[in-house]
Amino acid sequence: MVAEVAACRAPEFLSLKHLGFVKDGVEDTDSEMVRSWAPAFENYSLSYAGLSTHLQIDVDVTPEFEEYMTRVWPKALATLKRLCEDGKA
């Protein structure tokens, strides 16, 4: 992905602005396919919840990627949780 940090208010909020893809080492930010969805935002909000941290993620997803994201996000979040709880993140 080609992205930039749109906003960062550590440690409460991070917003990534996705602008395109990288394919075979070449950035694509202006093809018709990329223009059909870009920019797309990925926002992370963290808040204290007693002895835990609440993480809310809001992601712009086009219909053709919904199934993929539904499948991969739980795996990615499980890895993030494990790393955070192990203190290795």
C-alpha positions as CSV (number, residue, x, y, z in Angstrom):
1,M,0.0,0.0,0.0
2,V,1.0,3.6,-0.6
3,A,-0.2,5.6,2.4
4,E,0.6,8.6,4.5
5,V,-0.2,9.5,8.1
6,A,-3.2,11.8,7.9
7,A,-3.4,12.5,11.7
8,C,-1.5,11.3,14.8
9,R,-2.5,12.2,18.3
10,A,-0.5,9.8,20.3
11,P,-1.5,7.7,22.1
12,E,-5.2,8.2,21.4
13,F,-5.6,8.3,17.6
14,L,-3.9,7.4,14.3
15,S,-5.3,7.9,10.8
16,L,-3.7,6.5,7.7
17,K,-4.7,7.8,4.3
18,H,-4.2,5.1,1.7
19,L,-3.4,6.5,-1.7
20,G,-2.5,3.5,-3.9
21,F,-0.7,0.2,-4.2
22,V,2.8,-1.0,-4.8
23,K,3.1,-3.7,-7.5
24,D,6.5,-5.1,-8.5
25,G,8.2,-2.3,-6.7
26,V,6.3,0.4,-8.6
27,E,3.8,2.7,-6.9
28,D,0.4,3.0,-8.5
29,T,-1.5,6.1,-7.3
30,D,-3.3,7.2,-10.4
31,S,-4.6,4.2,-12.3
32,E,-8.3,4.0,-12.9
33,M,-8.6,1.1,-10.4
34,V,-6.9,3.1,-7.7
35,R,-8.9,6.2,-8.4
36,S,-12.0,4.2,-7.9
37,W,-11.3,3.9,-4.2
38,A,-8.6,6.3,-3.2
39,P,-8.2,8.0,-0.8
40,A,-9.3,5.4,1.8
41,F,-8.8,5.9,5.5
42,E,-7.8,3.5,8.2
43,N,-8.4,5.0,11.7
44,Y,-7.3,3.7,15.0
45,S,-8.7,5.1,18.3
46,L,-7.5,3.9,21.7
47,S,-9.0,4.6,25.1
48,Y,-8.4,3.4,28.6
49,A,-11.0,0.9,29.8
50,G,-10.1,0.2,33.4
51,L,-7.1,-2.2,33.3
52,S,-7.4,-2.7,29.6
53,T,-7.2,-0.6,26.4
54,H,-10.2,-0.3,24.1
55,L,-9.2,-0.3,20.4
56,Q,-11.6,0.9,17.8
57,I,-10.8,0.6,14.1
58,D,-12.6,2.2,11.3
59,V,-11.6,1.3,7.8
60,D,-12.9,2.4,4.4
61,V,-13.5,-0.8,2.4
62,T,-15.0,-1.2,-1.0
63,P,-17.5,-4.0,-1.4
64,E,-15.1,-6.3,-3.3
65,F,-12.7,-6.2,-0.4
66,E,-15.2,-6.8,2.4
67,E,-14.9,-10.6,2.4
68,Y,-11.1,-10.4,2.5
69,M,-11.0,-7.9,5.3
70,T,-13.5,-9.9,7.3
71,R,-11.2,-12.9,7.0
72,V,-7.8,-11.3,7.6
73,W,-8.6,-8.6,10.3
74,P,-9.4,-11.0,13.1
75,K,-6.0,-12.8,12.5
76,A,-4.1,-9.5,12.4
77,L,-5.8,-8.2,15.6
78,A,-5.1,-11.5,17.4
79,T,-1.4,-11.1,16.5
80,L,-1.5,-7.4,17.7
81,K,-3.2,-8.5,21.0
82,R,-0.6,-11.2,21.6
83,L,2.3,-8.8,20.9
84,C,0.9,-6.1,23.2
85,E,0.2,-8.5,26.0
86,D,3.6,-10.1,25.7
87,G,5.2,-6.7,25.9
88,K,7.0,-7.1,22.6
89,A,5.1,-4.6,20.5
